[in-house]
Amino acid sequence: LMVLVVLVATAAALLTVPGMRQLGTGLLASAGVAGLVAGLAAQPILGNLIAGLQIAIAQPIRIDDVVIVQGEWGRIEEITGTYIVVRIWDERRLIVPLKWFIDNPFENWTRRTSEILGTVMLWLDYRTPLAPVRAEFERLCAASDNWDGRVRVLQVVECGQWSMQVRLLVSAADSGKAFGLRCEVREGILDFLQAHHPESLPVLRTRAERVDEGGSGQAHDEVASARHEAGWQPPVEAGSTAAAPERTVAGDQAAMRAEPGGKPDLA
């Protein structure tokens, strides 16, 4: 910045001298180019300074706020003049420029209050008795130190082809307690179902029917009689050492006459 000031002052002084005006004009043009380059180079720094002022005035984030930044859950640990330090749940540190928080949306779970709702989603069989499951769910919440006593709701929110989806909605004082409560409820409900209602776990139902390949009625009797007269035998399975019976033209013709479709069974 001082260099630019010196160049501009020197150029202005030279413009006042008739013989040095050309040199002064060149210095002034050089100062303009230098100022443009310096401005482009300083754009990130100026952007962070302006973003810092906006954050200081509006306070969208504060120290110890719980935020979701680029898919990472963490707490605001430090706010400096150029960047913010986010402490991730696994003790990593995410360094984010101040300007990023102004230009991009992010989640702040503690903007007004730290209270939060948590959900547990379960896929259960249609035979699941909801009344005892609801009673066990309410017992688990009441016995947990992580529950704040505000919300505990069990709802069937989806019905699929094979099972139904049950949502367990709970509340906690902060996100850390909400995560612990969700894990307690999930484990407790699964243990309860396995011990008292194992039929509630999702199963895949199938139905098998036996199909008579030979057909039925008079057509089946005629085909069987023609095969017997012609000496027809079923084909030998792969890997068997038995020799296949010899087939005759007369036998195939007799089977053709008796077959409902008019074609011999060449199996």
Residue pairs with C-beta under 8 A, 6 or more apart in sequence:
1 38
3 34
4 31
4 34
4 35
4 38
7 27
7 28
7 30
7 31
7 34
8 28
8 31
10 24
10 27
11 24
11 25
11 27
11 28
11 31
12 24
12 28
13 24
14 20
14 21
14 23
14 24
14 27
15 21
15 24
15 25
15 28
17 24
44 97
44 99
45 82
47 99
48 81
48 82
48 83
48 97
48 98
48 99
49 81
50 99
51 97
51 98
51 99
51 101
51 102
52 81
52 82
52 98
54 102
55 61
55 79
55 98
55 101
55 102
60 101
60 108
60 111
61 67
61 76
61 79
61 84
61 101
61 108
62 76
63 76
63 77
63 78
63 79
64 75
64 76
64 77
64 110
65 75
65 76
65 108
65 109
65 110
65 111
66 73
66 74
66 75
66 108
66 109
66 110
66 114
66 174
66 175
67 73
67 74
67 75
67 76
67 86
67 106
67 107
67 108
67 109
68 106
68 107
68 109
69 86
69 94
69 96
69 106
70 94
72 86
72 88
72 94
73 88
73 89
73 175
74 86
74 87
74 88
74 89
74 94
75 86
75 87
76 84
76 85
76 86
76 87
77 85
77 86
77 87
77 93
78 84
78 85
79 85
81 98
82 97
82 98
83 95
83 96
83 97
83 98
84 95
84 96
84 97
84 98
84 101
85 93
85 94
85 95
85 96
86 93
86 94
86 95
86 96
87 93
87 94
88 94
109 116
109 175
110 174
110 175
114 173
114 174
114 175
115 148
115 150
115 171
115 172
115 173
115 174
116 171
116 172
116 174
116 175
116 178
117 151
117 169
117 170
117 171
117 178
118 169
118 170
118 171
118 172
118 178
118 179
118 181
118 182
119 167
119 168
119 169
119 170
119 182
120 167
120 168
120 170
120 182
120 185
120 186
120 189
121 165
121 166
121 167
121 168
122 165
122 166
122 168
122 186
122 189
123 160
123 163
123 164
123 165
123 166
123 202
124 133
124 163
124 164
124 165
124 166
124 193
124 200
124 201
124 202
125 163
125 164
125 199
125 200
125 201
125 202
125 203
126 163
126 164
127 199
127 200
128 164
128 166
128 193
128 197
128 199
128 200
129 197
129 200
130 154
130 156
130 166
132 196
132 197
133 154
133 166
133 189
133 192
133 193
133 197
133 200
134 154
136 188
136 189
136 192
137 152
137 154
137 168
137 185
137 188
137 189
138 152
140 184
140 185
140 188
140 189
141 147
141 152
141 170
141 181
141 185
144 181
144 184
144 185
146 172
146 177
146 178
146 180
146 181
146 184
147 170
147 171
147 172
147 181
148 171
148 172
148 173
148 177
149 171
150 171
151 169
151 170
151 171
152 168
152 169
152 170
152 171
153 167
153 168
153 169
154 166
154 167
154 168
154 169
155 166
155 167
155 169
156 164
156 165
156 166
156 167
157 165
157 166
157 167
158 164
158 165
159 165
162 202
162 203
162 204
162 205
163 202
168 185
168 186
168 189
170 178
170 181
170 182
170 185
171 178
172 178
172 180
172 181
193 200
193 201
194 201
214 220
214 223
214 224
215 223
215 260
219 260
222 258
223 255
223 258
223 259
223 260
223 265
225 258
226 254
226 255
226 257
226 258
226 259
227 251
227 255
227 265
229 251
229 254
230 248
230 250
230 251
230 252
230 254
230 255
231 245
231 248
231 251
232 245
232 247
232 251
232 255
232 265
233 244
233 245
234 267
235 244
235 267
236 242
236 243
236 244
252 264
252 266
253 264
255 264
255 265
256 262
256 263
256 264
259 265
